Amino acid sequence: MNFFDKLLQAIERNQTLLYVTLDPEAENQNKTLSDISDRLHLITETANYVCAYKLTLGFYQALGIPGLELLQQTLAAIPGDIPVILDAKHSDINTSTVFAETVFEKWQVDACTLSPYAGLDMAAPFLVYPGKAVFVECYTGNPSAAVLQEYPSIGRPFYLHLVKETKNWGTPEQLGLEVSGAIPEILGRIRTAAPERLILLQGWSEDQNLEQILAAGLNAYGDGLLLPVPPNLLTTEHLAEAVQSLRDTVNNQRLKIVQESPTCDLWLPDVCFLQPSPHRDTILQLYDIGCIVFGDHVQASGAIFPYYIDLRKIISQPQIFHQILSAYSEILKNLHFDRIAGIPYGSLPTATGLALRLDRPMIFPRKEVKSHGTKRVIEGHFQPGDKIVVVDDILISGKSVMQGAEKLKDAGLNVEDIVVLIDHEKGVKERLRENGYQGHAVLTISEIAETLYQSGRINSEQFQVLSH
């Protein structure tokens, strides 16, 4: 799983923007090298409340070979579903290739910080690793650095030029920004210059104004900012409770800020489940934004159901759209295909998002043939014999998606796999299989019904309606 998807899933699962720094106590070498128990304690106590761990390479290097052994032990102790950021501030162009190989292949970290002054040539060896990410240091809170960072003037500071330039180096999923100092004015200017970038914040302490920092650093959707757990908090006796309290405080502030924004709503869960579920929050959001409604509705197949699922609303909710694309991606990464095909019209935004995320070409069969222009049935570039994975939103009877697949096959394309968000069950996958297709679904209607009922979103009568 790539860094961006792993981070999004950790954020969703633990409902947090917090990360913890796992650094040795360099001033107490004997204590640091004698035991890794302190690192394990931090991980155990915080794993349910953070979305990432960060390790500062310089502290481990300062301890020599034992320090690097401690680094390996710490990396091995971090749960595999929580991303690891190595704070290396690498800046040497001559060693970039071998260093990128070490951190991404040997150490298997998910992201690395870079100092940008050697330019794109230095960063390129890191950016070629699929699924990995870099954070470019664009601002440091050191007071003496102002003479460099704010040159030639406060109105046209160099650090904003740096932000603008590094955005050309990689996509938002490949390249984020590291900001130290937690100065709201600076953070706000960087966010304005890079609204789409993930910001790794450093140097925040509890005596600073959290609301101002979040208001300056969050993007329009209430995320895009990774906030460190202050070091003094990591030494408290009841660590888990302290980090959980900080997480809840941050979330309350996020919700307040986004509610006052005219752009989009931030969704946070309001129920607690004893058993984990990978798609629980996605299901709850689908219901909360009105994608699942009750009452008699005519489906595209002509059948009348006592409920209706309208998935077109998700494209106006970036938070859940990200999650849904990630869920599709988890299925697609295990399939073999040359191009992605979306079925008009409902699944075209999803297919487009997946094509961009997975860097695969997209095509689509037209719902109706144009009477002008090229009069093409299939839009997009393809070659006969290409293997196509078809993406649709929901399987009810399977009729419409198979009609689209047949158009692709008539054009000489090979179609085997059909991936949807929701499977209505009732034998539709079997019908696909009888027609030569393999169906895959992120969610089933029974899973949706069970989750909504357990959360109190629907009553027993509505549960029966969805379940039958």
Secondary structure, DSSP 8 states (H G I E B T S, - for coil): --HHHHHHHHHHHHT--EEEE----TT-HHHHHH--HHHHHHHHHHTTT-SEEEEEHHHHHTTHHHHHHHHHHHHHHS-TTS-EEEEEEE--GGGHHHHHHIIIIIS--SEEEE-GGG-HHHHHHHHTSTT-EEEEEEE---GGGHHHHT-B-SSSBHHHHHHHHHTTTS-TTTEEEEEES--HHHHHHHHHH-TTS-EEEE---TTS-HHHHHHHHS-TTS-SEEEE--GGGGGSSSHHHHHHHHHHHHHHHHHHHHHTSSS----------SS--TTHHHHHHHHHTTSEEEEEEE-TTS-EEEEEE-GGGGGG-HHHHHHHHHHHHHHHTTS--SEEEE-TTTTHHHHHHHHHHHT--EEEE-SS--SSTT--SEES---TT-EEEEE-SEESSSHHHHHHHHHHHHTT-EEEEEEEEEE--TTHHHHHHHTT-EEEEEEEHHHHHHHHHHTTSS-HHHHHHHH-
